[in-house]
Amino acid sequence: MAQLSAVNKYFWKYKYRFSLGILFIVASNYFFVMAPQVANYVVGKLQQALPGVHQANVRKPIIKDALLSAFIDWVDKFAYGKLVLICSVVIILLAIIRGLFMYFMRQTVIVMSRHIEYDQKNEVYNHYQKLDAGFYKTHATGDMMNRMAEDVSRVRMYTGPAIMYLINLSTLIIFALVNMLAQDVQLTLIVISPLPILAVTIYFVNMNIHRRSERVQAMLSDLTTNAQESYSGIRVIKSYVQEKAMLGFFKKNSEEYRKNAVGLAKVEAIYFPSMTLIIGLSTLVTILIGSQVVLHDTSKVGLIVEFVMYINMLTFPVSAIGWVASMIQRASASQKRLNEFLDAEPEVKDKSVTSPANFDGDIEFKNVTFTYPNTGITAIKDFSLQIKKGEKVLILGKTGSGKSTLAQMLLRAYNTDSGKILINGVDIADMPFRELRDNISYVPQDVFLFSDTIASNISFGLKEKAAQDRIEGAARFASIHNEIETLENGYDTLVGERGVTLSGGQKQRVSIARALIKKPQLLIFDDCLSAVDTKTENEIITHLNQYLSNKTAIIITHRIFTVFNFSQIIVLEDGKILEHGSHEQLLGSGGYYAKLYKKQVLDNYN
């Protein structure tokens, strides 16, 4: 229950619905336990009608409930035939009233659990979005999906059915025991004697169920991750003819999950019948002892009938203890997995107070050093750079030189190990994420499009719905408008998962249009033209040169764009600045940039 205490806040949120549900549970059981007392009374009255039975030898039931006592005083004056008929009708009415309250019970408690499930899924999803990029590098997507779907569903079984049946069986047991003890203490203690055995059984078996539940849920996460990666990488799997190998890998994980799930089911399969057996023993003990009591005291026939009815009443609630305990153990294991993520704090934290930063200003990297926490690789080493307002900066370098890391640092995907990044003199660590990122458009190296229309993908970063001419304008600047127009549904064309229906170059240009439509103060292009041909590349660069005339831009690439008149060119190597200067200065130095430029010009000439 320690793990499940995390959901107590939801019970408090829905306290009125929850309280009403408890009231309905208590009411349904209140009317339920009246029936055995009525039956006891009827049997006693019928005994009086038997030949040779003296009224003094008939034991009148002890009834402490004022309502039921008043009813018996009223019906006691009727003849036996009419009395039995009235009592029979009353027992049926009690069952109907109980059924009505049970309906209301489910409408409150179970519906409450659905609201809690909704809230908890939103809580988990919202927390996922707050976690930084480092978290997503160390956790599998399939595992996160399974925790939000399967684990939350298991917790719902605790907040709904488990809680409902737990309160139900508790109140029913209390009502039944109070009435039984009021009638005969000694017989009650004998009848319930098997119940301590049940309690010990529940304790040890539940410990086993809890351990197995945790293992099963972890394996289900692995299985979900395996399937998710296979679906996402299906083109790679098919191109390398690895369907059989991937199926074998999935079957292996699936078999492990099956074995553990079957093991858990076997434990539960033994659990429930064993409790039914113990309840059956209580019924047999009641009949056995009761028959002995009746042989010595015939006035207690009605009492034995009442006790047998109580034991039958308790059969489902007590046997349900195992089912409820199993649900609670499963929910506890699932909530523990959820708490692991919900307790995870992002390394990069947002600022709640808006800073007075003006993005229409200078950018400065001041002695910045950064090491990736999950790999230990130092990507940026004592990096310093000043970018004036409106400048166009080219960052060149080989793979792994730290180019993309600079873009991530500017977006605050990671915190610096040392040093600062300033915009108009304000440390970006003191800026709220929304204020920082609303003023930056970033086109990543790994393009991602959503399973939506092209228009929706282009306007994704806007707070308001974009007009069609604005969407088309951004698409023209990205040199993708004409190709979109040739599609059957134009801008309303669905692109499929991750933009699978578009080519690599088309996806990159839609991503560029998404960045341009925001009209930001700063644009970062991270090797975003690698999938387009030279003609389209020159067309896009020409449009970008026009669009970026009065904006600050950082272009990260492994190629040199001669169309741009870059204010600064930086060549990175191992996270440090290898060369820094203008185009003419770097050509004159005869270093890496000059050699790359000559090679590129020669390749274009050939």
C-alpha positions as CSV (number, residue, x, y, z in Angstrom):
1,M,0.0,0.0,0.0
2,A,3.0,2.3,0.4
3,Q,3.3,2.6,-3.4
4,L,-0.4,3.1,-3.9
5,S,-0.5,6.0,-1.5
6,A,0.4,8.1,-4.6
7,V,-3.2,7.8,-5.8
8,N,-4.7,9.0,-2.5
9,K,-4.8,12.6,-3.9
10,Y,-7.4,11.4,-6.5
11,F,-9.6,9.9,-3.8
12,W,-9.5,13.3,-2.1
13,K,-10.3,15.0,-5.5
14,Y,-13.4,12.9,-5.9
15,K,-14.2,12.7,-2.2
16,Y,-17.9,13.5,-2.7
17,R,-18.4,10.8,-5.3
18,F,-16.3,8.4,-3.2
19,S,-18.2,9.2,0.0
20,L,-21.5,8.7,-1.8
21,G,-20.3,5.3,-3.1
22,I,-19.3,4.2,0.4
23,L,-22.8,5.2,1.6
24,F,-24.4,3.1,-1.1
25,I,-22.2,0.1,-0.2
26,V,-23.2,0.3,3.4
27,A,-26.9,0.7,2.6
28,S,-26.9,-2.3,0.2
29,N,-25.3,-4.5,2.9
30,Y,-27.6,-3.1,5.6
31,F,-30.7,-4.4,3.7
32,F,-28.9,-7.6,2.7
33,V,-28.3,-8.8,6.3
34,M,-32.0,-8.3,7.2
35,A,-33.1,-11.3,5.2
36,P,-31.5,-14.0,7.5
37,Q,-33.1,-12.4,10.5
38,V,-36.5,-12.4,8.8
39,A,-35.9,-16.1,7.9
40,N,-35.1,-16.9,11.5
41,Y,-38.3,-15.3,12.6
42,V,-40.4,-17.2,10.0
43,V,-38.9,-20.6,10.9
44,G,-39.6,-19.9,14.5
45,K,-43.2,-19.0,13.8
46,L,-43.7,-22.1,11.7
47,Q,-42.3,-24.2,14.5
48,Q,-45.1,-22.9,16.7
49,A,-47.6,-24.3,14.2
50,L,-46.2,-27.8,14.4
51,P,-48.2,-30.3,16.5
52,G,-46.8,-30.8,20.0
53,V,-44.5,-27.7,20.0
54,H,-45.0,-25.3,22.9
55,Q,-44.5,-21.6,22.2
56,A,-42.1,-21.5,25.2
57,N,-39.8,-23.9,23.4
58,V,-39.5,-21.6,20.4
59,R,-36.6,-19.2,20.6
60,K,-37.5,-15.7,19.4
61,P,-34.6,-14.0,17.5
62,I,-32.7,-11.2,19.1
63,I,-33.2,-8.2,16.8
64,K,-31.4,-4.9,17.7
65,D,-32.4,-3.1,14.5
66,A,-35.3,-0.8,15.3
67,L,-36.8,-0.9,11.8
68,L,-36.8,-4.7,11.5
69,S,-37.9,-5.1,15.1
70,A,-40.9,-2.8,14.4
71,F,-41.8,-4.8,11.3
72,I,-41.7,-8.1,13.3
73,D,-43.9,-6.6,16.0
74,W,-46.4,-5.6,13.4
75,V,-46.4,-8.8,11.4
76,D,-46.5,-11.0,14.5
77,K,-50.3,-10.6,14.8
78,F,-51.1,-12.2,11.5
79,A,-52.0,-15.8,10.9
80,Y,-49.1,-18.2,9.9
81,G,-50.1,-18.4,6.2
82,K,-50.4,-14.7,5.8
83,L,-47.3,-14.0,7.9
84,V,-45.1,-16.3,5.7
85,L,-46.5,-14.6,2.6
86,I,-45.7,-11.1,3.9
87,C,-42.2,-12.1,5.0
88,S,-41.5,-13.7,1.6
89,V,-42.5,-10.5,-0.1
90,V,-40.4,-8.5,2.3
91,I,-37.3,-10.7,1.6
92,I,-37.8,-10.1,-2.1
93,L,-38.2,-6.3,-1.5
94,L,-35.0,-6.3,0.5
95,A,-33.2,-8.0,-2.4
96,I,-34.6,-5.4,-4.8
97,I,-33.5,-2.5,-2.6
98,R,-30.1,-4.0,-2.2
99,G,-29.8,-4.4,-5.9
100,L,-30.8,-0.8,-6.4
101,F,-28.1,0.4,-4.0
102,M,-25.5,-1.9,-5.7
103,Y,-26.3,-0.2,-9.0
104,F,-25.7,3.2,-7.5
105,M,-22.6,1.8,-5.8
106,R,-21.1,0.9,-9.2
107,Q,-22.3,4.2,-10.8
108,T,-20.3,6.1,-8.2
109,V,-17.2,4.1,-7.4
110,I,-16.5,2.5,-10.8
111,V,-17.2,5.8,-12.6
112,M,-14.9,7.5,-10.1
113,S,-12.1,5.0,-11.1
114,R,-12.5,6.0,-14.7
115,H,-12.1,9.6,-13.9
116,I,-9.0,8.7,-11.9
117,E,-7.6,6.7,-14.8
118,Y,-8.2,9.7,-17.1
119,D,-6.4,12.0,-14.6
120,Q,-3.5,9.7,-14.0
121,K,-2.9,9.1,-17.8
122,N,-2.8,12.9,-18.2
123,E,-0.5,13.2,-15.2
124,V,2.0,10.6,-16.6
125,Y,1.8,12.2,-20.1
126,N,2.3,15.7,-18.8
127,H,5.3,14.5,-16.7
128,Y,6.8,12.8,-19.7
129,Q,6.8,16.1,-21.6
130,K,8.6,17.8,-18.7
131,L,11.5,15.3,-18.7
132,D,14.6,16.4,-20.6
133,A,16.3,14.9,-23.6
134,G,18.7,12.9,-21.4
135,F,15.8,10.9,-20.0
136,Y,14.6,9.8,-23.4
137,K,18.0,8.7,-24.4
138,T,18.1,6.1,-21.6
139,H,14.5,4.9,-21.7
140,A,12.7,2.9,-24.4
141,T,9.6,4.3,-26.0
142,G,7.7,1.0,-25.7
143,D,8.4,0.9,-21.9
144,M,7.0,4.4,-21.5
145,M,3.9,3.5,-23.5
146,N,3.3,0.4,-21.5
147,R,3.5,2.2,-18.2
148,M,1.0,4.8,-19.3
149,A,-1.4,2.3,-20.8
150,E,-1.1,-1.1,-19.1
151,D,0.2,0.0,-15.7
152,V,-2.4,2.8,-15.3
153,S,-5.2,0.3,-16.2
154,R,-4.0,-2.0,-13.5
155,V,-4.0,0.9,-11.0
156,R,-7.6,1.6,-12.1
157,M,-8.6,-1.9,-11.0
158,Y,-7.4,-0.8,-7.5
159,T,-9.2,2.6,-7.4
160,G,-12.4,1.0,-8.7
161,P,-13.3,-2.7,-8.3
162,A,-10.7,-3.5,-5.6
163,I,-11.7,-0.6,-3.3
164,M,-15.4,-1.2,-4.0
165,Y,-15.2,-4.9,-3.1
166,L,-12.9,-4.3,-0.2
167,I,-15.4,-1.9,1.4
168,N,-18.3,-4.1,0.4
169,L,-16.8,-7.3,2.0
170,S,-15.7,-5.3,5.1
171,T,-19.1,-3.9,5.8
172,L,-20.9,-7.1,5.0
173,I,-18.6,-9.1,7.4
174,I,-19.1,-6.5,10.1
175,F,-22.9,-6.5,9.8
176,A,-23.0,-10.3,9.7
177,L,-20.7,-10.8,12.6
178,V,-22.5,-8.3,14.8
179,N,-25.8,-10.0,14.2
180,M,-24.2,-13.5,14.6
181,L,-22.6,-12.5,17.9
182,A,-25.8,-11.0,19.1
183,Q,-27.6,-14.3,18.6
184,D,-24.9,-16.8,19.9
185,V,-21.3,-15.9,20.7
186,Q,-20.1,-19.5,21.1
187,L,-21.6,-20.7,17.8
188,T,-20.2,-17.6,16.0
189,L,-16.6,-18.3,17.2
190,I,-16.9,-21.9,16.1
191,V,-18.2,-21.0,12.7
192,I,-15.6,-18.4,11.9
193,S,-12.7,-20.5,13.3
194,P,-11.4,-21.3,9.7
195,L,-10.9,-17.6,8.9
196,P,-7.5,-17.1,10.6
197,I,-6.2,-19.9,8.3
198,L,-7.5,-17.8,5.4
199,A,-5.7,-14.7,6.6
200,V,-2.3,-16.5,6.9
201,T,-2.9,-18.0,3.4
202,I,-3.7,-14.6,1.9
203,Y,-0.5,-13.0,3.4
204,F,2.0,-15.6,2.0
205,V,0.3,-16.0,-1.4
206,N,0.0,-12.2,-1.9
207,M,3.8,-11.8,-1.3
208,N,4.3,-14.3,-4.1
209,I,1.8,-12.6,-6.4
210,H,3.4,-9.2,-5.9
211,R,6.8,-10.4,-6.9
212,R,5.5,-12.2,-9.9
213,S,3.3,-9.2,-10.9
214,E,6.4,-6.9,-11.0
215,R,8.3,-9.4,-13.2
216,V,5.3,-9.9,-15.6
217,Q,4.9,-6.1,-16.0
218,A,8.6,-5.6,-16.7
219,M,8.5,-8.3,-19.3
220,L,5.4,-6.8,-20.9
221,S,7.3,-3.5,-21.2
222,D,10.2,-5.3,-22.9
223,L,7.7,-7.0,-25.3
224,T,6.1,-3.7,-26.1
225,T,9.4,-2.1,-26.8
226,N,10.4,-5.0,-29.0
227,A,7.2,-4.7,-31.1
228,Q,7.4,-0.9,-31.3
229,E,10.9,-0.9,-32.6
230,S,10.0,-3.6,-35.1
231,Y,7.1,-1.6,-36.4
232,S,9.1,1.7,-36.6
233,G,12.0,0.0,-38.3
234,I,10.0,-2.3,-40.6
235,R,11.6,-0.9,-43.8
236,V,15.1,-1.7,-42.5
237,I,14.0,-5.2,-41.4
238,K,12.6,-5.9,-44.8
239,S,15.5,-4.5,-46.7
240,Y,17.9,-6.7,-44.8
241,V,15.6,-9.7,-45.0
242,Q,15.6,-10.0,-41.2
243,E,11.9,-10.8,-40.7
244,K,12.6,-14.3,-39.5
245,A,15.3,-13.2,-37.1
246,M,13.1,-10.4,-35.6
247,L,10.2,-12.9,-35.3
248,G,12.5,-15.3,-33.4
249,F,13.6,-12.5,-31.1
250,F,10.0,-11.5,-30.4
251,K,9.0,-15.1,-29.9
252,K,11.8,-15.5,-27.3
253,N,10.6,-12.5,-25.4
254,S,7.0,-13.5,-25.8
255,E,7.7,-17.0,-24.5
256,E,9.4,-15.6,-21.4
257,Y,6.4,-13.4,-20.8
258,R,4.0,-16.3,-21.3
259,K,5.9,-18.5,-18.8
260,N,5.8,-15.9,-16.1
261,A,2.2,-14.9,-16.8
262,V,1.1,-18.5,-16.7
263,G,3.1,-19.0,-13.5
264,L,1.2,-16.0,-12.0
265,A,-2.1,-17.5,-13.2
266,K,-1.3,-20.8,-11.6
267,V,-0.7,-19.2,-8.3
268,E,-4.0,-17.4,-8.6
269,A,-5.7,-20.6,-9.8
270,I,-4.7,-22.3,-6.5
271,Y,-5.5,-19.3,-4.5
272,F,-9.2,-18.8,-5.3
273,P,-10.4,-22.4,-4.9
274,S,-8.4,-22.7,-1.6
275,M,-10.4,-19.9,-0.2
276,T,-13.7,-21.3,-1.5
277,L,-12.7,-24.6,0.2
278,I,-12.1,-22.8,3.5
279,I,-15.5,-21.0,3.2
280,G,-17.1,-24.4,2.4
281,L,-15.5,-25.8,5.6
282,S,-17.2,-23.0,7.6
283,T,-20.6,-23.9,6.1
284,L,-20.0,-27.6,6.9
285,V,-18.9,-26.7,10.5
286,T,-22.1,-24.6,10.8
287,I,-24.4,-27.4,9.7
288,L,-22.5,-30.0,11.8
289,I,-22.5,-28.0,15.0
290,G,-25.9,-26.6,14.3
291,S,-27.4,-30.1,13.9
292,Q,-25.9,-31.1,17.3
293,V,-27.3,-27.9,18.9
294,V,-30.8,-28.5,17.4
295,L,-30.8,-32.1,18.7
296,H,-30.4,-30.7,22.2
297,D,-32.4,-27.6,21.8
298,T,-35.1,-27.5,19.1
299,S,-35.8,-23.8,19.7
300,K,-32.6,-23.0,17.8
301,V,-33.7,-24.3,14.4
302,G,-34.3,-20.7,13.2
303,L,-31.0,-19.6,14.5
304,I,-29.1,-22.3,12.6
305,V,-31.0,-21.3,9.4
306,E,-29.9,-17.7,10.0
307,F,-26.3,-18.7,10.5
308,V,-26.2,-20.9,7.4
309,M,-27.6,-17.9,5.4
310,Y,-24.9,-15.7,6.9
311,I,-22.2,-18.1,6.0
312,N,-23.5,-18.3,2.4
313,M,-23.6,-14.5,2.3
314,L,-20.0,-14.4,3.4
315,T,-18.9,-17.0,0.8
316,F,-18.4,-14.5,-2.0
317,P,-17.0,-11.6,0.0
318,V,-14.5,-13.8,1.8
319,S,-13.5,-15.6,-1.3
320,A,-13.2,-12.2,-3.1
321,I,-10.5,-11.3,-0.6
322,G,-8.1,-13.2,-2.7
323,W,-9.3,-11.5,-5.9
324,V,-9.2,-8.1,-4.3
325,A,-5.7,-8.8,-2.8
326,S,-4.5,-10.0,-6.2
327,M,-5.7,-6.8,-7.8
328,I,-4.1,-4.7,-5.1
329,Q,-0.8,-6.5,-5.5
330,R,-0.9,-6.1,-9.3
331,A,-1.8,-2.4,-8.9
332,S,1.0,-1.9,-6.3
333,A,3.5,-3.4,-8.7
334,S,2.3,-1.2,-11.5
335,Q,2.2,2.0,-9.4
336,K,5.7,1.3,-8.3
337,R,6.8,1.3,-12.0
338,L,4.8,4.6,-12.5
339,N,6.4,6.2,-9.4
340,E,9.8,5.5,-10.8
341,F,9.1,7.8,-13.7
342,L,6.8,10.3,-11.8
343,D,9.6,10.7,-9.2
344,A,12.2,11.3,-11.9
345,E,13.2,15.0,-11.9
346,P,14.3,16.6,-15.1
347,E,18.0,17.8,-15.1
348,V,16.9,20.8,-17.2
349,K,14.3,22.7,-15.2
350,D,11.9,25.3,-16.4
351,K,11.8,28.8,-14.9
352,S,8.3,29.9,-13.7
353,V,9.0,33.6,-13.8
354,T,9.3,35.4,-17.1
355,S,12.7,37.0,-17.6
356,P,13.1,40.5,-19.2
357,A,15.1,39.0,-22.1
358,N,14.9,40.6,-25.5
359,F,15.6,38.1,-28.3
360,D,16.2,40.8,-30.8
361,G,19.8,41.0,-29.6
362,D,23.2,39.3,-29.4
363,I,24.0,35.7,-28.6
364,E,27.1,34.7,-26.6
365,F,28.6,31.3,-25.8
366,K,30.9,32.0,-22.8
367,N,33.4,29.3,-22.0
368,V,30.8,26.5,-22.5
369,T,31.7,22.9,-21.7
370,F,29.3,20.0,-21.9
371,T,29.6,16.2,-21.4
372,Y,26.8,13.8,-22.3
373,P,25.8,12.2,-19.0
374,N,24.8,8.8,-20.5
375,T,28.1,8.3,-22.5
376,G,30.7,10.4,-20.7
377,I,31.7,12.0,-24.0
378,T,32.7,15.6,-23.8
379,A,31.1,17.1,-26.8
380,I,31.9,20.8,-26.2
381,K,35.1,22.1,-24.6
382,D,35.6,25.6,-23.4
383,F,33.6,27.0,-26.4
384,S,33.3,30.8,-26.7
385,L,31.5,32.7,-29.5
386,Q,29.7,36.0,-30.0
387,I,26.9,36.3,-32.6
388,K,25.6,39.8,-33.3
389,K,22.0,40.5,-34.1
390,G,21.2,39.7,-37.7
391,E,24.4,37.8,-38.4
392,K,24.5,34.6,-40.4
393,V,26.9,32.0,-38.9
394,L,28.1,28.8,-40.6
395,I,29.3,26.0,-38.3
396,L,31.3,23.3,-40.1
397,G,32.9,20.2,-38.8
398,K,33.2,16.4,-39.2
399,T,30.7,14.0,-37.7
400,G,31.0,14.0,-33.9
401,S,32.7,17.4,-33.8
402,G,29.9,18.9,-31.6
403,K,27.9,20.9,-34.2
404,S,24.5,19.5,-33.3
405,T,25.2,19.7,-29.6
406,L,25.6,23.5,-29.8
407,A,22.1,23.7,-31.2
408,Q,20.8,21.5,-28.4
409,M,22.5,23.7,-25.8
410,L,21.0,26.8,-27.3
411,L,17.5,25.3,-27.0
412,R,18.3,24.2,-23.4
413,A,17.8,20.5,-24.2
414,Y,20.8,20.1,-21.8
415,N,22.4,22.3,-19.1
416,T,26.0,23.3,-19.5
417,D,28.6,21.7,-17.3
418,S,30.3,25.1,-17.0
419,G,30.1,28.4,-18.7
420,K,27.0,30.3,-19.9
421,I,24.9,31.0,-23.0
422,L,23.6,34.5,-23.0
423,I,20.9,36.1,-25.2
424,N,21.0,39.9,-25.1
425,G,23.0,39.6,-21.8
426,V,20.6,37.2,-20.1
427,D,21.6,33.7,-19.2
428,I,19.2,31.3,-21.0
429,A,19.2,29.1,-17.8
430,D,17.1,32.0,-16.3
431,M,14.6,32.0,-19.1
432,P,11.3,30.0,-19.2
433,F,11.3,27.3,-21.9
434,R,8.3,28.8,-23.7
435,E,9.8,32.2,-23.9
436,L,13.1,30.8,-25.1
437,R,11.8,28.3,-27.6
438,D,9.0,30.5,-29.0
439,N,11.6,32.8,-30.3
440,I,13.8,30.1,-31.9
441,S,13.0,27.9,-34.9
442,Y,15.0,24.7,-35.1
443,V,15.2,22.4,-38.1
444,P,16.7,19.2,-36.8
445,Q,18.9,16.7,-38.6
446,D,16.5,13.9,-37.9
447,V,13.2,15.2,-39.3
448,F,10.0,14.1,-37.6
449,L,6.5,14.6,-39.1
450,F,3.3,13.7,-37.3
451,S,0.6,11.5,-38.7
452,D,-1.5,14.4,-39.9
453,T,-2.0,16.7,-42.9
454,I,0.8,18.6,-44.5
455,A,-0.9,21.9,-43.5
456,S,-1.1,20.8,-39.9
457,N,2.6,19.7,-39.9
458,I,3.7,23.1,-41.3
459,S,1.6,25.1,-38.8
460,F,2.5,22.8,-35.9
461,G,4.5,25.4,-33.9
462,L,1.9,28.2,-34.0
463,K,-0.3,29.0,-31.1
464,E,-3.2,30.0,-33.4
465,K,-4.7,28.4,-36.5
466,A,-2.7,29.6,-39.5
467,A,-4.3,31.1,-42.6
468,Q,-3.9,29.1,-45.8
469,D,-1.9,31.9,-47.5
470,R,0.6,31.9,-44.6
471,I,1.1,28.2,-44.8
472,E,1.6,28.4,-48.6
473,G,4.0,31.3,-48.1
474,A,6.2,29.3,-45.8
475,A,6.0,26.3,-48.2
476,R,7.2,28.5,-51.1
477,F,10.2,29.7,-49.1
478,A,11.0,26.0,-48.5
479,S,10.6,25.2,-52.2
480,I,7.9,22.5,-51.5
481,H,4.7,24.4,-52.5
482,N,4.7,23.2,-56.1
483,E,5.1,19.5,-55.1
484,I,2.4,19.8,-52.5
485,E,0.0,21.2,-55.2
486,T,0.5,18.1,-57.4
487,L,-0.7,15.8,-54.6
488,E,-4.4,14.7,-54.9
489,N,-5.5,16.4,-51.7
490,G,-2.9,19.2,-51.7
491,Y,-2.1,20.6,-48.3
492,D,-4.8,18.3,-46.8
493,T,-2.8,15.2,-47.7
494,L,-2.1,12.9,-44.8
495,V,1.6,12.1,-44.6
496,G,1.4,8.9,-42.6
497,E,3.4,7.9,-39.5
498,R,6.7,9.9,-39.3
499,G,5.9,11.3,-42.7
500,V,6.5,7.9,-44.4
501,T,4.5,8.8,-47.5
502,L,6.9,11.6,-48.4
503,S,10.5,11.3,-49.7
504,G,13.4,12.3,-47.5
505,G,13.9,15.6,-49.3
506,Q,10.2,16.5,-49.1
507,K,10.1,15.8,-45.3
508,Q,13.1,18.1,-44.9
509,R,11.5,20.9,-46.8
510,V,8.2,20.5,-44.9
511,S,10.3,20.7,-41.7
512,I,11.9,23.9,-43.0
513,A,8.5,25.4,-43.8
514,R,7.4,24.6,-40.2
515,A,10.4,26.6,-38.9
516,L,9.8,29.6,-41.2
517,I,6.1,30.0,-40.5
518,K,6.9,30.9,-36.9
519,K,8.7,34.1,-38.0
520,P,11.2,33.7,-35.1
521,Q,14.1,36.0,-34.1
522,L,16.6,33.1,-34.4
523,L,16.7,30.2,-36.8
524,I,18.9,27.1,-36.5
525,F,19.3,24.8,-39.5
526,D,21.1,21.5,-38.5
527,D,22.2,19.8,-41.7
528,C,18.6,20.0,-43.0
529,L,19.4,19.8,-46.7
530,S,21.2,16.5,-46.9
531,A,18.4,14.7,-48.7
532,V,17.8,17.2,-51.5
533,D,19.5,17.4,-54.9
534,T,21.9,20.3,-55.8
535,K,19.3,22.2,-57.9
536,T,16.7,22.1,-55.1
537,E,19.4,22.9,-52.5
538,N,20.4,26.1,-54.4
539,E,16.7,27.1,-54.8
540,I,16.1,26.7,-51.1
541,I,19.2,28.6,-50.1
542,T,18.3,31.4,-52.5
543,H,14.9,31.7,-50.8
544,L,16.4,31.4,-47.3
545,N,18.9,34.1,-48.1
546,Q,16.0,36.4,-48.9
547,Y,13.9,35.3,-45.9
548,L,16.8,35.7,-43.4
549,S,17.9,39.1,-44.6
550,N,17.1,40.7,-41.2
551,K,17.2,37.7,-38.9
552,T,19.9,35.9,-36.9
553,A,20.6,32.4,-38.3
554,I,22.9,29.5,-37.4
555,I,23.5,27.0,-40.2
556,I,25.1,23.7,-39.2
557,T,26.3,21.6,-42.1
558,H,29.2,19.6,-43.5
559,R,29.0,21.6,-46.8
560,I,29.8,25.1,-47.8
561,F,27.0,27.4,-49.1
562,T,28.5,30.0,-51.3
563,V,25.2,31.8,-51.9
564,F,25.1,33.1,-48.3
565,N,27.3,35.9,-47.2
566,F,28.2,34.5,-43.8
567,S,29.3,37.0,-41.1
568,Q,31.2,34.3,-39.3
569,I,32.4,30.8,-40.2
570,I,33.4,28.4,-37.4
571,V,35.1,25.1,-38.0
572,L,34.7,22.7,-35.1
573,E,36.9,19.7,-34.2
574,D,36.4,17.6,-31.0
575,G,34.2,20.3,-29.5
576,K,36.7,23.1,-30.0
577,I,37.0,25.9,-32.5
578,L,39.6,24.9,-35.1
579,E,39.1,27.8,-37.4
580,H,37.1,31.1,-37.1
581,G,36.8,34.0,-39.5
582,S,35.1,35.2,-42.7
583,H,35.0,33.3,-45.9
584,E,38.0,35.3,-47.3
585,Q,40.0,35.0,-44.1
586,L,39.6,31.2,-44.0
587,L,40.5,30.7,-47.6
588,G,43.6,32.7,-47.1
589,S,44.7,30.6,-44.1
590,G,44.8,27.4,-46.2
591,G,43.3,25.3,-43.4
592,Y,40.5,22.8,-43.3
593,Y,37.9,25.2,-44.7
594,A,40.1,26.1,-47.7
595,K,40.7,22.5,-48.5
596,L,37.0,21.6,-48.2
597,Y,36.0,24.6,-50.4
598,K,38.5,23.7,-53.1
599,K,37.3,20.1,-53.1
600,Q,33.6,21.1,-53.2
601,V,34.3,23.5,-56.1
602,L,36.2,20.8,-58.0
603,D,33.4,18.3,-57.4
604,N,30.8,20.8,-58.7
605,Y,32.9,21.5,-61.8
606,N,33.3,17.8,-62.5
